Amino acid sequence: MTTLIASRPRSRPAHPPGATYCAYTPDGTRLVTVGSNNTTRLYKTGYEGEPTNIDDCQEQNLALATSNNYFVAGSEDGTVSLYSLDTNAFDRFLLRTSLPVRDVAISPDQQWCAVASDELTVRLVGVHDNTQLRTLKEHGKPTKHLTFDPKGSLLSLSCTDGVIYIYSLTAEHPELIRKVDGVIGRLETESEASSRAVWHPDGRAFAVPTPTRDIQVISKNDWEKQRVFKNGHDGDITALSWSPNGALLASAGKDKKLLIWSTKDQSVIARYEYPNVTDICWHPTKNLASFTTSDGELYISPEFVPEQFASLLRLPKQPAPFIHDPLTELSNNTRRLEVSGPKPDARPRRDSVDADLGDLLDENYGDDDDFVVDDDGAGYTLNAGRKRPAEDDAIYESHTAKRGNFVQPQHHPSFQPGSTPWRGNRKYLCLNLIGFVWTVDQDSHNTVTVEFYDHEFHRDFHFTDTFLYDKACLNDKGSLFSCPPKEDGSPAVVFYRPHETWTQRNDWRIQLPKGEAVLAMSLSDSYITVTTTGNYVRIYTLFGIPVRVYRPKSTPIVTCASWRDYVLTMGNGPVGADGMSRLLYTIENIKRDEVCQNEDTVALPEGATVKSVFFSDNGDPCIYDSTGTLLTLLHWRRPSRAVWVPLLDTRLLPRLASGRKKESYFPIAVADNKFHCIILKGGDQYPYFPRPLLSEFDFAVPLTSAKPKKQSKKKKTRSGDDLMDVDGEDEEDNDSTASEADDSDSENNTDPLTTKESLPLTQSFLLSSLRAAQLSDMLESFRSTASQRATLARLELDIDKTLLQLLAIECREGEDRGMRALEVVKLMKDRTGRMIEAAGKVAERYGRRILGEKIREVGERRVAGEDESEGEEEDPFA
């Protein structure tokens, strides 16, 4: 609904014609204005008399920022002045720049003042000690506007090159963390049009004017475009300001319009007709706003918001307008827990056994009367039970008692493997080695695209999605989708589309019970598994026949995965000592109705979470955790025998050994004995568009840290000098020899099986043994074929060959490695004696006569079928 405000506030001649700016103090008691003259005016809120003047100020003031006790003004002559509100007088100069100051901002903690000028740098100066100075220079362009986020951890710069630069202020030296391009236009610093990034009060997004005369919202988490306030202005936008609770947005433009927008639906609810507006500011608590014009006039507008919409200002802090708000989206990626403390109407027990330590140490424990009562609404009892409020409390009004937090467990959130959260209006529903599924939000509907890597077997397709699917699975048989329940009461839907059938293709949909949403789902060659918020696991055939519905023991459910007839479900179990629920998993064979592992623990280090769960191409369960470690499950077909074995620790990759490269990895699959993933750089946690290429890494069991490659001094000298004398070459040779000696000494002091020469063989032995054990388990569970048995025999032969190479290294190192060499021989899988005979020949080749005799004894016992541990009570080398 749009309304025209009839009552026009009267204009107040504050300054001569020219750029004029205004700002309320945070407590709302005063309004400060600066302009082109050397007088600053202070207006007392609610007082209709003459304002207080501060004379002999700098002229041509172009920027203003206020605090409760002082305000800062920046002028065209390059000075930044601080004025005291206690004495209503000039206090001191904070900073001087060589070019005109364009903007100033005070940090939320009121300790720093950011200054932007026509110079190529931005400076942060200490308010109380201007000798504290930090310089931001990575943007390299003049800055037109700058703003702090509500927490003061980020500073956004709108520069003349049309790029928004985001600096992080959490470290001692500010760091440029993001460049947001393609949103604002290229504007000169003296331009009347605005490109200011105005942070929403909840701190999760900012709004910024665009060259198309719209207002674009950008999210902080992914720096992508969210909702747009559009079709309001016909001219360039000159001023922008959020209401204190974020429910409304005020904007002014060169089209002589001053608009008030509703944040929730981005509609215009009120209009003013005022030309040349340069600045807008809201009162912190009242339905009151003020704005200034380039004519030097000030307008103080009581009842700024029409009466029918004034209730919006009385709401608590509202969320920023996201396309898909991660905090309010009902996709069940988070679980909000009820407070476990006493109900408001219940009288607390004085001697309750669950009283926390702070209550027991309180000398007034047991007194039901609160000492401090917020009877005047000043708000000094807000969040009194903790040091600082939670990030979402102001949005959801969910402040919980300290006792409730003390006993409240923390659950692992549910997730769909292979998917990403919404980033702007796009989202990957599924990423695997078959292909990928992604969706685009078109406001009234979504557009879903399915693409395959192998176009010889499958054709890409896309369709208009009116159900708004938010989860998907993809394999060679078909594609699976699900959508959440709608606000109008429509139930959640599961949709399966086969790629091809020997009959006419038959798509099918199943509606879940009302109010039940999908948490995670999986698709195999035999079954479809769906886990829901009703704590149910629902299993269907590929054509929609329900074969099993049950409630698992470990709830809430976290995720699921499947392969052929096997289904793995994972859920939250008992709470550990750290207050975090332990993850438990169950693996069962649906066709045989057998439970392989029942409520076993997922092996995670303290504080770590599972990022993805999937089966390898050989059908072995794998997980990838938040520490960057890939693990597989060994002996999982044997009840109570399963153990998680690490296959790769991405933190130990040689590409990261130097420490200069920082990247993370989004897991895709385990296939062909490799880890397939997407490399993420720049601090990203999820891949985005355009779709990045897949990368693969060989397995490497974490045995030792990767050493950074050192460039030899010899290479440096040769690359630096084309001509060398004989002395220089001799010096290089000496340095190279010394380096080699150091390397040999370091290898002698380390584990012989993890040295540079033997480490690849050790890795090969461990990984081949793991593959052989997993294959052996599979052959015991199914009818084995001749090719499978041949594969197992070939793996065991490769293990023995690797051990022979390790044996050769041990024999070459000397006689003192004899006992280790004998251990290597005993690890061989061969029972025919041929590999033992080859091992004896290796020992004879290096002149290890005693070792050769021991190896022959081992071979004789093995061929005779005797226990190799017999007769080992004595020292074999005594």
C-alpha atoms as one frame of an Amber mdcrd trajectory, in Angstrom:
protein
   0.000   0.000   0.000   1.294   3.445  -0.950   0.207   6.642   0.733   1.137
  10.290   0.278   2.048  12.106   3.437  -0.071  15.256   3.544   1.438  17.015
   6.562   4.723  18.609   5.506   7.227  19.518   8.221   8.425  23.086   8.089
  11.886  23.832   6.815  14.529  25.255   9.126  17.308  27.331   7.563  20.294
  25.626   9.137  23.141  26.629   6.808  23.814  28.547   3.594  23.151  26.727
   0.315  25.527  23.837  -0.158  25.996  20.277   0.988  24.369  19.871   4.402
  24.446  16.797   6.641  22.689  15.751   9.836  22.923  12.977  12.438  21.287
  12.091  15.751  23.400  11.146  18.729  23.052   7.437  19.637  20.923   8.308
  22.684  18.649  10.493  20.548  18.879  13.586  22.727  20.432  15.864  20.092
  20.517  16.417  16.356  23.739  17.787  14.847  23.957  19.538  11.473  26.998
  20.745   9.513  27.149  22.654   6.255  29.122  25.018   4.085  29.564  27.735
   6.715  31.715  27.742   9.839  28.808  27.204  12.242  27.586  23.873  13.567
  24.065  23.632  14.955  22.847  21.424  17.810  19.089  20.793  18.040  17.634
  19.359  21.225  15.081  16.647  20.518  11.528  17.793  21.293  12.555  21.422
  21.761  11.098  23.910  19.306  13.341  26.815  20.292  16.541  28.014  18.686
  19.402  25.550  18.376  22.765  25.835  20.075  25.483  27.119  17.765  29.168
  26.215  17.768  30.975  29.004  15.944  34.451  29.341  14.479  34.338  25.856
  12.986  35.904  24.777   9.741  34.033  25.746   6.594  32.712  23.512   3.804
  32.034  20.522   6.012  31.401  17.403   3.921  31.067  14.648   6.528  29.590
  14.106   9.996  29.581  11.333  12.611  28.198  11.511  16.144  28.630   9.926
  19.549  26.879  10.624  22.842  29.723  12.821  24.119  31.249  14.225  20.945
  30.891  14.464  17.190  33.400  14.521  14.355  33.231  16.645  11.204  35.393
  16.484   8.092  35.895  19.520   5.870  37.070  20.334   2.384  40.375  21.724
   3.664  41.407  18.230   4.792  40.891  18.637   8.539  38.959  16.254  10.766
  37.702  18.098  13.857  36.354  16.701  17.120  33.764  18.732  19.050  32.655
  18.093  22.616  28.944  17.821  23.346  29.596  18.435  27.033  31.049  21.899
  26.448  29.467  22.523  23.015  32.824  23.668  21.731  35.710  22.659  19.497
  38.003  20.177  21.224  40.876  19.258  18.911  41.911  18.174  15.441  41.965
  14.422  14.971  43.654  14.273  11.574  44.773  16.305   8.607  44.756  15.103
   5.015  46.270  16.677   1.944  42.998  16.466  -0.027  39.336  17.116   0.860
  37.697  14.805   3.378  34.687  13.003   1.888  33.345  10.879   4.741  33.933
  10.013   8.389  32.530   7.208  10.548  32.862   6.341  14.236  33.239   2.688
  15.212  30.462   1.136  17.342  32.801   0.996  20.354  33.556   4.724  19.814
  37.292   4.081  19.925  38.156   4.695  16.254  37.261   7.194  13.573  37.546
   6.178   9.904  38.373   8.980   7.478  37.921   8.896   3.696  39.325  11.581
   1.441  40.356  12.121  -2.160  43.631  10.438  -1.261  44.136   6.817  -2.283
  44.169   5.608   1.342  41.698   5.467   4.218  42.892   6.122   7.744  41.693
   4.839  11.095  42.605   7.218  13.888  42.134   6.700  17.610  39.478   9.019
  19.004  41.083   9.341  22.428  44.669   9.066  21.191  45.197  10.295  17.647
  48.736   8.925  17.630  47.125   5.529  17.064  46.842   5.399  13.308  46.065
   2.599  10.870  46.155   2.956   7.102  44.014   1.065   4.584  45.621   1.218
   1.164  44.899  -2.031  -0.656  41.949  -0.553  -2.560  44.123   2.030  -4.293
  41.280   4.371  -5.310  39.683   7.473  -3.758  36.884   6.567  -1.352  33.502
   8.310  -1.581  31.743   6.620   1.372  32.679   4.373   4.276  30.595   2.598
   6.941  31.204   0.277   9.877  29.082  -2.815  10.288  27.058  -2.903  13.566
  29.689  -5.047  15.290  32.606  -2.905  14.184  34.493  -5.874  12.740  34.096
  -4.828   9.093  34.546  -1.554   7.246  33.014  -1.081   3.792  34.471   1.418
   1.329  32.567   2.661  -1.733  35.267   3.804  -4.132  35.244   5.786  -7.351
  36.075   2.720  -9.474  32.609   1.237  -8.817  33.836  -1.419  -6.379  32.908
  -1.911  -2.726  35.955  -2.963  -0.703  35.419  -4.836   2.562  38.143  -4.665
   5.208  38.319  -6.881   8.288  39.278  -5.003  11.458  39.591  -7.991  13.790
  43.376  -8.240  13.447  45.940  -5.657  14.452  46.400  -4.663  10.817  43.209
  -4.245   8.733  42.954  -6.820   5.959  41.107  -6.556   2.656  38.871  -9.629
   2.541  36.453  -8.941  -0.315  35.809  -6.873  -3.407  32.136  -6.530  -4.321
  32.013  -5.539  -7.984  29.149  -4.990 -10.370  26.774  -3.358  -7.877  27.527
   0.360  -7.613  28.431   2.705 -10.425  31.560   4.749 -11.020  31.010   8.050
  -9.231  33.351  10.918  -8.566  33.835  11.891  -4.933  32.046  15.240  -5.417
  29.048  13.661  -7.176  25.639  14.271  -5.585  24.560  10.669  -6.251  25.252
   8.179  -3.472  26.947   4.802  -3.507  27.038   4.358   0.266  26.787   0.812
   1.660  24.330   1.150   4.557  24.481  -1.815   6.944  21.239  -3.345   8.133
  20.914  -3.223  11.945  21.124  -7.033  12.220  24.611  -6.872  10.657  24.062
  -9.634   8.102  23.658  -7.476   4.996  23.933  -3.946   3.641  21.907  -1.939
   1.130  23.486   0.151  -1.585  22.110   2.353  -4.428  22.712   1.049  -7.937
  23.126   2.841 -11.292  19.654   1.543 -12.277  18.151   3.689  -9.456  17.267
   0.642  -7.394  18.496  -0.350  -3.946  20.322  -3.684  -3.825  20.788  -5.752
  -0.661  24.104  -7.655  -0.372  24.579 -10.428   2.203  27.684 -10.533   4.375
  28.179 -14.308   4.411  28.603 -14.799   0.653  28.585 -11.190  -0.674  25.835
 -12.088  -3.137  22.807 -10.079  -4.231  19.632 -10.575  -2.228  16.352  -8.664
  -2.378  15.983  -5.446  -4.400  13.994  -2.304  -3.586  13.041  -1.349  -7.129
  10.748   0.814  -9.235  10.683   3.577  -6.661  12.972   6.319  -7.987  13.259
   7.919 -11.401  16.518   9.679 -10.606  19.836   8.897  -8.961  19.561   8.060
  -5.269  21.261  10.613  -3.027  20.547   9.363   0.518  19.730   6.078   2.212
  19.015   5.084   5.830  17.589   2.059   7.713  15.201   2.531  10.616  16.731
   1.568  14.000  15.019  -1.842  14.019  15.590  -2.527  10.319  11.873  -2.804
   9.507  11.862   0.274   7.242  14.196   1.895   4.752  14.167   5.579   3.781
  15.632   6.785   0.490  15.804  10.078  -1.388  16.703  10.843  -5.004  17.182
  13.538  -7.606  13.602  12.890  -8.725  12.463  14.925  -5.680  11.077  11.800
  -4.011  11.683  10.752  -0.434  10.358   7.197  -0.006   9.777   4.913   2.958
  10.038   1.215   2.101   8.869  -1.862   3.991  11.808  -4.192   4.471   9.691
  -7.344   4.527   8.158  -7.039   1.056  10.235  -4.182  -0.450   7.149  -2.061
  -1.124   6.760   1.710  -0.782   4.493   2.599   2.137   4.915   6.390   2.170
   6.157   9.216  -0.038   7.502  12.711   0.473   8.052  15.263  -2.255  11.272
  17.104  -1.410  14.028  18.191  -3.814  17.793  18.099  -3.275  17.819  15.827
  -0.195  21.419  15.051   0.768  21.107  13.184   4.075  18.502  11.278   6.123
  18.688  10.160   9.746  16.211   8.320  12.004  15.689   8.977  15.677  16.869
   5.920  17.678  13.573   5.341  19.521  10.790   7.630  18.260   8.737   7.902
  15.102  10.867  10.816  14.080  13.295  11.459  11.255  15.245  14.412   9.960
  16.742  15.194   6.568  18.756  18.000   5.017  18.967  19.439   1.508  21.645
  21.059  -0.606  19.781  24.342  -0.072  21.034  24.320   3.527  17.603  23.481
   4.946  16.798  21.054   7.744  13.487  19.221   8.064  12.509  17.598  11.369
   9.549  15.320  10.660   7.572  14.025  13.641   5.253  11.134  12.794   7.562
  10.434   9.864   5.946   7.019   9.346   2.155   7.128   8.734  -0.032   6.034
  11.591  -1.166   2.809   9.933   2.467   1.702   9.584   3.874   3.201  12.790
   3.612  -0.187  14.517   6.495  -1.400  12.350   8.840   0.887  14.280   7.784
  -0.708  17.564   8.748  -4.207  16.450  11.948  -5.813  17.730  14.950  -5.910
  15.440  13.893  -7.371  12.092  15.974  -9.598   9.811  17.555  -8.286   6.647
  15.631  -9.018   3.423  17.177 -12.212   2.052  15.914 -14.231  -0.880  16.429
 -17.317   1.288  17.129 -16.276   4.854  19.437 -18.866   6.480  17.954 -18.048
   9.900  14.274 -18.352   9.056  14.315 -20.840   6.194  12.320 -23.915   7.209
  14.717 -26.362   5.612  15.615 -27.840   8.983  19.317 -27.224   8.607  19.222
 -25.954  12.160  17.286 -27.079  15.185  16.102 -24.471  17.660  15.859 -26.037
  21.101  13.327 -25.217  23.751  14.604 -23.693  26.924  14.986 -26.355  29.534
  14.747 -23.924  32.434  11.628 -23.371  34.554   8.486 -21.965  32.971   7.770
 -18.274  33.577   4.717 -19.032  35.722   6.396 -21.740  37.753   7.962 -20.881
  41.088  11.603 -22.036  41.119  12.674 -24.499  43.764  15.054 -22.965  46.235
  17.116 -26.077  46.760  17.052 -27.329  43.188  19.828 -29.801  42.567  20.488
 -28.396  39.079  21.440 -24.931  40.340  24.582 -23.768  38.603  27.771 -22.761
  40.328  27.079 -19.046  40.008  23.820 -19.431  41.918  25.406 -21.551  44.644
  28.102 -18.965  45.251  25.599 -16.113  45.405  25.111 -14.989  48.979  21.484
 -14.092  48.183  20.718 -17.507  46.684  17.136 -18.469  47.384  15.808 -14.920
  47.396  12.906 -14.776  44.934  12.937 -10.989  44.624  15.093  -9.454  41.895
  17.343  -6.720  43.178  17.325  -4.796  39.902  13.984  -4.062  38.263  13.836
  -2.361  34.866  10.898  -0.183  35.915  11.769   2.776  33.719  12.442   0.861
  30.505  16.046   1.992  30.338  17.105  -1.480  29.285  19.949  -1.945  31.763
  18.723  -5.416  32.717  18.845  -6.673  29.132  21.136  -9.710  28.725  22.246
  -9.364  32.331  22.819 -13.093  32.621  25.716 -13.208  30.186  28.601 -11.110
  28.981  27.160 -10.412  25.533  23.957 -11.389  23.765  23.807 -14.069  21.162
  23.918 -12.932  17.550  20.308 -13.861  16.780  18.619 -12.885  20.065  17.572
  -9.463  18.864  15.940 -10.981  15.787  14.082 -13.849  17.406  13.575 -12.566
  20.955  14.907 -15.881  22.226  16.984 -14.857  25.211  17.314 -17.874  27.476
  18.089 -18.152  31.143  21.575 -19.033  32.278  20.348 -22.220  33.901  18.638
 -23.219  30.670  21.858 -22.729  28.710  23.807 -24.665  31.307  21.923 -27.927
  30.679  20.979 -27.405  27.048  22.710 -29.856  24.663  24.105 -28.833  21.305
  22.933 -30.944  18.388  24.659 -31.463  15.072  22.542 -29.761  12.373  21.135
 -31.844   9.550  22.526 -31.502   6.029  22.115 -32.921   2.539  25.422 -34.385
   1.251  26.676 -32.782  -1.934  24.477 -29.674  -1.695  25.230 -26.038  -0.920
  23.195 -23.310   0.819  21.530 -20.516  -1.111  23.954 -17.913  -2.372  21.992
 -15.056  -3.804  19.283 -16.656  -5.933  21.279 -19.785  -6.856  21.956 -23.061
  -5.160  23.534 -26.406  -5.977  21.088 -29.168  -5.063  23.513 -32.004  -5.845
  27.157 -32.391  -6.869  28.682 -35.808  -7.621  30.620 -37.681 -10.302  27.490
 -38.360 -12.347  26.654 -34.685 -12.795  25.216 -31.745 -10.930  21.806 -30.247
 -10.211  21.293 -26.547  -9.579  18.327 -24.229  -9.185  17.674 -20.530  -9.702
  15.040 -18.604  -7.752  12.821 -16.678 -10.151  10.612 -15.195  -7.361   7.368
 -16.872  -8.489   9.049 -20.198  -9.303  12.418 -21.887  -9.596  14.292 -23.153
 -12.637  16.047 -26.509 -12.102  18.864 -27.668 -14.390  20.364 -31.178 -14.437
  23.657 -31.631 -16.280  25.734 -34.785 -16.773  29.443 -35.257 -17.329  28.970
 -38.122 -19.781  26.626 -36.952 -22.524  26.832 -40.253 -24.387  24.654 -41.950
 -21.769  22.425 -39.105 -20.562  21.090 -35.852 -21.914  20.923 -32.659 -19.903
  17.496 -31.332 -19.034  15.879 -28.492 -17.143  12.353 -27.697 -16.045  10.250
 -25.027 -14.390   9.878 -25.873 -10.720   6.674 -24.681  -9.098   7.177 -26.930
  -6.060  10.398 -25.063  -5.072  12.613 -28.127  -4.608  15.479 -27.581  -2.164
  17.141 -31.034  -2.128  18.145 -33.454  -4.878  20.030 -36.700  -5.550  21.404
 -37.951  -8.860  22.696 -41.309 -10.125  22.693 -43.392 -13.305  19.128 -44.596
 -12.714  17.324 -41.308 -12.087  17.046 -38.025 -10.215  15.313 -37.437  -6.893
  13.906 -34.131  -5.589  12.114 -32.928  -2.477  10.497 -29.676  -1.399   9.607
 -28.380   2.086   6.022 -27.862   3.286   4.462 -24.539   2.300   3.074 -21.844
   4.553  -0.394 -22.427   3.112  -0.419 -25.953   4.563   0.737 -27.847   1.456
   2.740 -30.917   2.561   6.302 -31.749   1.628   6.694 -33.647  -1.636   9.236
 -36.250  -2.801   9.586 -36.478  -6.600  11.501 -39.153  -8.543  12.242 -39.004
 -12.241  13.893 -42.078 -13.854  16.263 -41.412 -16.734  14.870 -44.258 -18.809
  12.814 -47.432 -18.357  11.831 -50.376 -20.528   8.237 -49.115 -20.285   6.981
 -45.590 -20.741   8.824 -43.370 -18.288   6.802 -42.996 -15.131   7.553 -40.037
 -12.870   6.012 -40.231  -9.426   5.427 -37.959  -6.444   4.693 -38.814  -2.823
   3.330 -36.363  -0.282   4.619 -36.655   3.268   2.293 -36.271   6.270   1.296
 -32.699   7.002   3.913 -30.726   8.895   6.704 -33.235   8.165   9.715 -31.948
   6.197  12.664 -33.719   4.606  15.951 -33.476   6.488  18.122 -35.514   4.120
  17.653 -38.156   1.459  19.728 -40.552  -0.628  19.354 -42.504  -3.853  20.917
 -45.870  -4.704  20.433 -48.385  -7.498  17.799 -50.173  -5.404  16.166 -47.858
  -2.887  15.246 -44.275  -2.014  15.861 -43.216   1.595  14.157 -40.165   3.104
  14.737 -38.883   6.662  12.222 -36.402   8.044  11.590 -33.979  10.879   9.115
 -36.481  12.319  12.191 -38.568  13.215  11.223 -41.167  10.634  13.334 -43.022
   8.102  11.185 -43.774   5.061  12.502 -46.218   2.463  10.919 -46.656  -0.969
  11.706 -48.656  -4.058  12.736 -46.747  -7.172   9.112 -46.645  -8.271   7.564
 -45.383  -5.070   6.614 -48.557  -3.186   7.221 -48.001   0.547   9.138 -50.966
   1.944  10.011 -49.693   5.411   9.170 -46.858   7.800  10.841 -46.764  11.193
  12.042 -44.358  13.842  15.796 -44.579  14.579  17.162 -44.556  18.090  19.511
 -41.607  17.565  17.573 -38.415  16.936  17.375 -35.708  15.667  18.518 -37.261
  12.384  21.530 -35.604  10.764  21.936 -37.194   7.321  21.868 -40.414   5.323
  23.620 -42.195   2.439  22.979 -45.390   0.492  24.652 -47.837  -1.897  22.820
 -50.684  -3.550  20.928 -52.455  -0.733  22.814 -50.724   2.102  21.517 -47.643
   3.921  23.552 -45.551   6.368  21.710 -43.186   8.709  23.406 -40.783  11.095
  21.860 -39.006  14.069  22.530 -37.249  17.361  23.208 -39.512  20.298  24.095
 -38.974  23.956  25.572 -35.681  25.068  29.286 -35.653  25.789  31.197 -33.813
  28.479  31.537 -30.770  26.199  27.748 -30.450  25.841  27.828 -31.605  22.215
  25.805 -34.609  21.079  27.810 -37.589  19.878  27.117 -38.637  16.313  25.909
 -42.229  15.932  25.464 -44.155  12.709  23.632 -47.319  11.680  24.220 -49.412
   8.553  21.712 -52.001   7.451  21.002 -54.167   4.431  17.386 -53.506   3.503
  17.008 -56.461   1.159  18.389 -59.018   3.623  16.946 -57.214   6.653  20.353
 -57.332   8.344  21.936 -54.748  10.612  25.671 -54.413   9.994  26.406 -51.680
  12.531  23.892 -50.537  15.127  24.236 -47.103  16.751  28.020 -47.055  16.520
  29.974 -43.830  17.157  31.287 -41.617  14.380  34.959 -41.013  15.174  35.399
 -37.246  15.327  37.935 -35.113  17.203  36.660 -32.661  19.779  34.800 -29.769
  18.237  34.732 -31.283  14.727  31.643 -31.903  12.632  30.842 -34.073   9.623
  30.803 -32.197   6.318  29.750 -35.016   4.011  28.804 -38.703   4.050  28.891
 -40.980   1.002  29.794 -44.451  -0.257  32.859 -45.008  -2.419  32.617 -46.568
  -5.876  33.480 -49.899  -4.213  30.655 -49.506  -1.702  32.566 -48.541   1.436
  31.228 -45.737   3.710  33.296 -42.558   3.822  33.044 -39.293   5.757  34.754
 -35.945   5.372  34.958 -33.849   8.541  35.533 -30.193   9.313  39.229 -30.784
  10.051  39.764 -31.671   6.394  40.222 -35.399   6.996  38.765 -38.113   4.771
  38.007 -41.399   6.547  36.626 -44.756   5.423  34.987 -47.534   7.413  36.808
 -50.861   7.675  35.159 -54.189   8.594  31.757 -52.481   8.582  29.953 -55.633
   7.457  30.946 -57.325  10.722  28.875 -56.199  13.728  30.887 -54.310  16.363
  34.081 -54.631  14.308  33.931 -51.390  12.319  36.749 -48.854  12.638  37.256
 -45.478  10.940  40.541 -45.330   9.014  41.974 -42.030   7.681  42.654 -41.988
   3.955  43.780 -38.386   3.582  44.398 -35.327   5.726  44.140 -32.346   3.402
  46.019 -30.167   5.892  49.131 -32.265   5.171  49.012 -31.952   1.391  52.375
 -30.946  -0.117  50.691 -27.997  -1.868  49.970 -26.500   1.562  53.345 -27.295
   3.136  54.798 -23.838   2.502  52.022 -22.209   4.530  51.547 -19.451   1.957
  48.541 -21.065   0.289  45.227 -21.210   2.112  42.441 -23.252   0.603  39.749
 -25.716   1.576  38.078 -28.585  -0.236  34.455 -29.427  -0.952  34.112 -33.249
  -1.020  32.491 -34.859  -4.050  33.297 -38.580  -4.084  35.844 -41.355  -3.539
  36.440 -43.280  -6.750  39.335 -45.045  -8.471  41.264 -44.872  -5.196  41.296
 -41.070  -5.318  39.579 -38.256  -3.455  37.520 -36.121  -5.832  36.741 -32.614
  -4.633  36.418 -28.958  -5.562  39.184 -26.628  -4.413  37.844 -23.545  -2.635
  39.938 -20.416  -2.292  39.464 -17.000  -0.753  37.846 -18.346   2.414  34.859
 -19.825   0.545  33.151 -22.806   2.173  31.001 -23.859  -0.780  31.435 -23.786
  -4.574  29.568 -21.230  -6.629  28.892 -20.360 -10.242  30.313 -20.790 -12.772
  30.792 -24.417 -11.799  34.446 -25.030 -10.907  36.400 -27.997 -12.210  36.813
 -31.148 -10.155  40.206 -31.978  -8.682  41.504 -35.293  -7.445  44.098 -36.227
  -4.839  45.812 -39.531  -4.179  45.256 -41.103  -0.785  47.951 -40.497   1.809
  47.535 -41.916   5.304  48.670 -39.168   7.725  52.034 -40.458   8.947  54.182
 -37.341   8.970  53.880 -33.674   8.071  54.821 -32.654   4.563  58.065 -30.680
   4.442  58.127 -27.474   2.393  60.304 -27.612  -0.675  63.509 -25.669  -0.182
  65.194 -24.058  -3.144  68.862 -24.946  -3.041  71.427 -22.240  -2.884  73.048
 -23.747  -5.936  70.008 -23.080  -8.091  69.625 -19.567  -6.773  73.232 -18.694
  -7.612  73.077 -20.115 -11.103  69.852 -18.327 -11.909  71.200 -15.062 -10.581
  74.619 -15.074 -12.261  75.270 -16.185 -15.816  79.067 -16.137 -15.402  80.777
 -17.930 -12.523  84.354 -18.364 -11.492  85.814 -21.603 -10.216  85.705 -20.522
  -6.589  81.996 -19.804  -6.831  81.306 -23.280  -8.208  83.359 -24.899  -5.462
  81.428 -22.962  -2.853  78.187 -24.120  -4.380  79.321 -27.732  -4.338  80.302
 -27.423  -0.693  76.909 -25.945   0.179  75.121 -28.678  -1.745  77.165 -31.369
  -0.006  76.434 -29.830   3.378  72.727 -29.700   2.552  72.736 -33.355   1.555
  74.559 -34.227   4.761  71.950 -32.355   6.772  69.184 -34.232   4.958  70.840
 -37.565   5.641  71.285 -36.687   9.319  67.633 -35.698   9.596  66.585 -38.985
   8.003  68.712 -40.963  10.438  66.994 -39.245  13.343  63.483 -40.033  12.097
  61.423 -43.161  11.687  63.124 -45.270   8.972  59.742 -46.149   7.457  58.812
 -42.501   6.984  62.001 -41.255   5.315  61.933 -39.742   1.858  62.804 -43.036
   0.173  60.634 -45.405   2.181  57.602 -43.185   2.786  55.966 -43.864  -0.616
  56.459 -47.604  -0.051  54.994 -47.357   3.448  51.971 -45.500   2.082  51.548
 -48.092  -0.662  51.699 -50.926   1.867  49.086 -49.336   4.157  46.671 -48.413
   1.378  47.001 -51.776  -0.404  46.408 -53.586   2.887  43.298 -51.460   3.466
  41.934 -52.172  -0.006  42.653 -55.871   0.392  40.843 -55.974   3.747  37.782
 -54.175   2.348  37.683 -56.414  -0.703  38.048 -59.520   1.443  35.119 -58.399
   3.606  32.983 -57.873   0.521  33.832 -61.284  -0.932  32.864 -62.946   2.335
  29.429 -61.295   2.209  28.611 -62.056  -1.437  29.182 -64.786  -3.921  32.591
 -63.962  -5.262  33.428 -64.131  -8.941  36.670 -65.332 -10.481  37.672 -61.775
 -11.405  37.087 -60.559  -7.843  39.196 -63.361  -6.398  41.912 -62.595  -8.936
  41.798 -58.926  -7.919  42.302 -59.849  -4.275  45.227 -62.135  -5.148  46.778
 -59.353  -7.218  46.435 -56.920  -4.303  48.176 -59.356  -1.956  50.940 -59.842
  -4.499  51.395 -56.055  -4.731  51.641 -55.888  -0.948  54.428 -58.493  -0.943
  56.277 -56.690  -3.726  56.144 -53.464  -1.745  57.478 -55.263   1.315  60.335
 -56.673  -0.753  61.344 -53.138  -1.714  61.185 -52.078   1.936  63.312 -55.087
   2.822  65.938 -54.017   0.302  66.092 -50.559   1.907  66.533 -52.067   5.374
  69.291 -54.409   4.215  71.130 -51.587   2.493  71.060 -49.451   5.659  73.151
 -51.908   7.675  73.213 -54.891  10.009  71.536 -52.940  12.831  68.304 -52.928
  10.814  68.097 -56.704  10.876  65.225 -57.049  13.328  63.150 -54.485  11.452
  63.905 -56.274   8.195  62.701 -59.560   9.677  59.452 -57.874  10.748  58.949
 -56.720   7.176  59.266 -60.319   5.960  56.711 -61.572   8.487  54.154 -59.091
   7.119  54.112 -60.816   3.730  50.829 -62.415   2.660  52.279 -65.217   0.519
  51.853 -68.744   1.946  53.556 -70.671  -0.848  57.065 -69.716   0.197  58.081
 -68.091  -3.075  58.093 -64.532  -1.699  59.983 -65.690   1.373  62.551 -67.256
  -0.923  62.855 -63.983  -2.827  63.319 -62.165   0.482  66.186 -64.515   1.358
  67.888 -63.752  -1.938  67.600 -60.017  -1.212  69.304 -60.526   2.159  72.108
 -62.579   0.548  72.607 -59.931  -2.118  73.483 -57.363   0.571  75.580 -59.846
   2.568  73.153 -60.206   5.490  73.907 -63.884   6.260  72.282 -64.051   9.704
  69.185 -62.298   8.420  68.996 -64.774   5.531  69.004 -67.702   7.964  66.200
 -66.142   9.988  64.163 -65.569   6.838  64.570 -69.232   5.811  63.359 -70.323
   9.244  60.276 -68.124   8.850  59.646 -69.635   5.420  59.956 -73.192   6.695
  57.496 -72.564   9.531  55.042 -70.844   7.203  55.116 -73.645   4.631  54.679
 -76.217   7.415  51.693 -74.284   8.732  53.256 -73.588  12.103  52.581 -70.503
  14.194  55.262 -67.919  13.406  55.195 -66.632  16.964  56.510 -69.947  18.338
  60.114 -69.984  19.367  60.406 -66.222  19.584  60.854 -65.992  23.313  64.592
 -65.629  22.852  66.374 -62.849  21.087  66.662 -63.992  17.437  69.966 -62.152
  17.071  71.505 -63.330  20.327
